[in-house]
């Protein structure tokens, strides 16, 4: 039986950048209840955040086999397809499982990644302003899209806007693609504003 507090522990560890610790707890949850599709999904999310894509794909497949049906799983799978540069597959997942406007924005981002001409990049940067700064659900929002485009300034601006709006923390900040956000001169201030630094010190 999975302890009631474990999902909250998993989320907090991921949201504060302790991805390896979070993954260990995700694996514990899955081992305690391997027939629950949501546990396989959470394990997939942990593997993906650390760049362990083959293991993430295995857990995505298992989550589907166990009947876990959620747009969050499709968004996670879309990110795996983007990493593999399978942009049409990623688009199809969004079109089938996402909000229509979000799907259009993500498609523009994929176009800029696939064919990074100035016009495509400009269009994508214009489109991502329609998104909210970030989501607790995986791989959505301005921060994520700007990180994928390599636009550290836009990612930082979106992260700062989310902090001002009082959004809950997001593990999107810590994925490999957001390294440029974490290297931004203002990121330390954001982490302090979210009380991450106090937590790390403690």
Order of alpha helices (4+ residues) and beta strands (2+ residues): alpha-alpha-alpha-alpha-alpha-alpha-alpha-alpha-alpha-alpha-alpha-alpha-alpha
